[in-house]
Amino acid sequence: MSTLRKILHEAEQQLLSGPHPERARLDAETILLHTLAQDRAWLLANRDEEADPCTQRTYTDLINRRLSGEPIQYITGQSEFFGLPFSVGPGVLIPRPETEHLVEEILRLATPLPLPKIADIGTGSGIIAVALAHSLPNAHVTAIDCSPQALAIARENAQSNQVADRINFLQGDLLTPLTGQQFDIIASNPPYIPTTDHDSLSIEVRDHEPHTALFAGEDGLEIYQRLIPEALPLLQPNGWLVLEIGHNQQSAIEQLLQSAGYSNIYFIPDYQSVPRVAAAQRP
């Protein structure tokens, strides 16, 4: 007889030979709870129950996916960002805690405004747009992505977090759908990894997350070179452009912002003291 305790132990032993042995126990338990649609308290109380054949087959399949390096968030279909639950899938990036710095700065800039109008460029799973709409009930947010698959997930996340009525989702390339409009804040977490860094990335990122949402040319600056100048006329006077940036990109981003005509440029570090957020104002 295979009990839940036994199949959990066997899965942990398998994952010890995988790409992240230090997470073997946690991953094995997380995947089992997902398979059972139960929480940890239930599992602790019922771990000596027999595992039915269907549960075992499903669990084995999911463990094999984790052994291949597939991110745990894609396996469970769930992630968390800014204290909110989000659905994720292979067509969108997995939320990173670093992006919370971006949201926090936008909230600081937007909170004094009576009716902030915000655009999120390259929304992906919608984490920035949804987090902002959730925290700013008086804001109207426009979220753009070129991927229909990403927009479908973003809409689902807006619905599940009860902010769908205040986010306008548009499909298009960067700022193209916004022609003729103006915003108080334009925000983006664009692709910024240099293609030359491909082989140094973890197997989860390199082999499973969408490359179009990760890489931006040999120097990682391709999207910024378009987005920064094109955003300026779409900002209200004194409006803000707020961007997440990559490692060692502060100097290049500052030059792009200065050349485009922005003022009051500043950068915010993440918890590792890496400049992570760039903010600049339209004069």
C-alpha positions, 0 to 999 in steps of 0.5 A: 500500500502506498500512503501519502507519506510514502509517495511524498518521501519517494518524490523528495528522494527523486527531487534530490537529484534534480536541479534544486536539491535544497528545495526537494522536500518543499517542492515535493510537498507543494506539488502533493498539496496541489495534486490533492487540492488540500492544505498542509494541515490536512496533509499532516492529519491524513498523511497515512491515508492510502494514495489512490492510483489516479493521485499517484499518476498525477503526482508522478507526472508533476514531479517529473516536470519539476525534475526537468527544471520546470518552475514550481509556479507553472506546475501549480499555476499559481504565484503571489505578488504584492500579497495578492494571488495570481494565475501564471502559465508558460506564456508569462513571466513568473512574478519577481519580488524585485518588481514590488519596488516598482509598484511601491514607487508608483503608489508613492507617486500616484497616491496624492493624485485625485484620479491617477491615470496609469499605463502598464506597458508589457503587462504579462500576467497583469501583476503591476496593473492589478496590484496598482488597481487594488491599492488605488481604488480611484485609479484607472489603469490601462494594461498593454501586451502584444501577447493574446495569451498573456492578456487572457491570463491578465484578465483572469487575474484582474477578475479574480482580484476584483479590479477588472472594471478599472483596468482596460486591457489592450493588445499591441506593441509597446505604446502603439495602442495609446496614440493620442492619450496622456497619462500621469504615470507610465510604468513598465517592467520590460525585457532587459536581459542581454542575450549574451547572458542566456547560458548563465541563467537558471534552467527554470528561466532559460528553458521555461520562461518566455524568451520574448519577455526576458531578452532585449538584444545583446545589451538588454537595452533594445526595448528601453531605446524605443520606450523611453522617447516614445513615452514622453509625449504620452505623459501629462506635463510633470507626469512620470515614467517608472521602469524596472531595470537590470543589473549594471544598466543604471548609467545607460538608462540615465543617458537614454532618459536625459537624451529624451528630455526627461528631468528629475531622474532618480534610481531606487535599489533593491534589497541587494543594493542593485539599482532596480527602478528608474523614475523620470519626469516629463518637464 
